[in-house]
Amino acid sequence: VKLMDEVIGAVQAVVEDNPLLVESALWAIAGSLSAMYAELIKMPLWCSPEVYYKDVRPWIQLFNDVSYQGVVVYDGPQMFRGETGAQSSIVPTLLAALGIYHESNDLTLHLNVMRRYMPPLHRQFIDAVREGPSIRPHVFKHYFAHKGLAHAYNAALETLVRFRKKHLEFAHQYITERQAGDVGTGGTNFEFWLSQLIKETEECFVGV
C-alpha cells in the first residue's frame, strides 16, 4: 500500500510538473522496494527449497479440466493457472509508472493472462497509470536542470533489478535445480524470460 501511494504521488507530481516532488517520490519508491527485497531474502528462513518443491509447488501448478456444478459462469471444464507472484498488481503498476516496456514474448503473454486473476479495480488502476503521464519522459525533460531526478530514477530501477535478480535466483534454487527442465508454475520457460526482463530493465537506466 505504501509503495502504491508513492507511485500515485510521483505521477501526481509529474502532472504538476514538479521535478523536486518527483525526485522525492522516486527515492521513496526505491526505499519501499528495498524493504520488499529485505523481506524476499528471508524466504529460505521460513520455507526450504525441498519443502517448497515437494509439499507446496504441486498445489500451485496448472489445473486442467476443473468442473463446477451449478456455477453458470463456469460452464464446462475450466483451466486455471497456478499461483504466481505475477497475479500481484505491484510490479505491473510500478513498470507502468516508470515507463518500462518489455518486448512481447511467452512470459509477457503469460503475465497478461495473469491480470485476469487480479481484482477488477487493480486491473483498472494499472491501466490508468499506464495511460497517464509517465515518470520517464519527465526525467529526460528536466535532465539538465535537475540531475538529482535522474539519480533518483536510477535508484528506483536499481532496487527493482536487485529484486528481480533475487527472484530469479530463488526460482532457480527452488525449482530448476530440482527438476528436469525449467518450466515454472505458469508453464513458461521462466529462467530465460526472467533474465530478459532484467536485461530490459537495466537498459532503462538514465546516463548521469
ChimeraX attribute file (.defattr): number of C-alpha atoms within 10 A of each C-alpha:
attribute: neighborCount
match mode: 1-to-1
recipient: residues
	/A:1	8
	/A:2	10
	/A:3	19
	/A:4	16
	/A:5	13
	/A:6	21
	/A:7	24
	/A:8	17
	/A:9	19
	/A:10	27
	/A:11	23
	/A:12	18
	/A:13	21
	/A:14	22
	/A:15	15
	/A:16	11
	/A:17	14
	/A:18	14
	/A:19	22
	/A:20	14
	/A:21	18
	/A:22	27
	/A:23	23
	/A:24	18
	/A:25	26
	/A:26	27
	/A:27	20
	/A:28	22
	/A:29	28
	/A:30	22
	/A:31	16
	/A:32	19
	/A:33	23
	/A:34	18
	/A:35	12
	/A:36	15
	/A:37	18
	/A:38	12
	/A:39	10
	/A:40	14
	/A:41	13
	/A:42	10
	/A:43	12
	/A:44	12
	/A:45	7
	/A:46	7
	/A:47	13
	/A:48	12
	/A:49	19
	/A:50	13
	/A:51	12
	/A:52	14
	/A:53	18
	/A:54	11
	/A:55	10
	/A:56	13
	/A:57	16
	/A:58	12
	/A:59	13
	/A:60	14
	/A:61	17
	/A:62	15
	/A:63	12
	/A:64	11
	/A:65	10
	/A:66	11
	/A:67	13
	/A:68	13
	/A:69	8
	/A:70	8
	/A:71	9
	/A:72	8
	/A:73	7
	/A:74	12
	/A:75	11
	/A:76	12
	/A:77	10
	/A:78	12
	/A:79	11
	/A:80	15
	/A:81	18
	/A:82	18
	/A:83	16
	/A:84	14
	/A:85	10
	/A:86	19
	/A:87	20
	/A:88	15
	/A:89	19
	/A:90	15
	/A:91	16
	/A:92	21
	/A:93	23
	/A:94	23
	/A:95	19
	/A:96	22
	/A:97	23
	/A:98	26
	/A:99	16
	/A:100	18
	/A:101	12
	/A:102	13
	/A:103	11
	/A:104	8
	/A:105	11
	/A:106	13
	/A:107	21
	/A:108	16
	/A:109	12
	/A:110	15
	/A:111	17
	/A:112	13
	/A:113	15
	/A:114	21
	/A:115	18
	/A:116	11
	/A:117	17
	/A:118	15
	/A:119	12
	/A:120	10
	/A:121	9
	/A:122	16
	/A:123	16
	/A:124	12
	/A:125	13
	/A:126	21
	/A:127	14
	/A:128	14
	/A:129	21
	/A:130	19
	/A:131	11
	/A:132	15
	/A:133	20
	/A:134	20
	/A:135	26
	/A:136	19
	/A:137	13
	/A:138	21
	/A:139	24
	/A:140	15
	/A:141	13
	/A:142	16
	/A:143	18
	/A:144	12
	/A:145	10
	/A:146	15
	/A:147	14
	/A:148	18
	/A:149	27
	/A:150	23
	/A:151	20
	/A:152	21
	/A:153	25
	/A:154	21
	/A:155	20
	/A:156	24
	/A:157	26
	/A:158	18
	/A:159	20
	/A:160	23
	/A:161	19
	/A:162	15
	/A:163	20
	/A:164	18
	/A:165	16
	/A:166	14
	/A:167	16
	/A:168	19
	/A:169	14
	/A:170	17
	/A:171	18
	/A:172	17
	/A:173	15
	/A:174	20
	/A:175	21
	/A:176	18
	/A:177	12
	/A:178	14
	/A:179	10
	/A:180	8
	/A:181	10
	/A:182	18
	/A:183	14
	/A:184	19
	/A:185	19
	/A:186	21
	/A:187	15
	/A:188	15
	/A:189	15
	/A:190	20
	/A:191	17
	/A:192	12
	/A:193	16
	/A:194	18
	/A:195	14
	/A:196	16
	/A:197	19
	/A:198	18
	/A:199	13
	/A:200	16
	/A:201	19
	/A:202	15
	/A:203	11
	/A:204	16
	/A:205	17
	/A:206	16
	/A:207	8
	/A:208	11
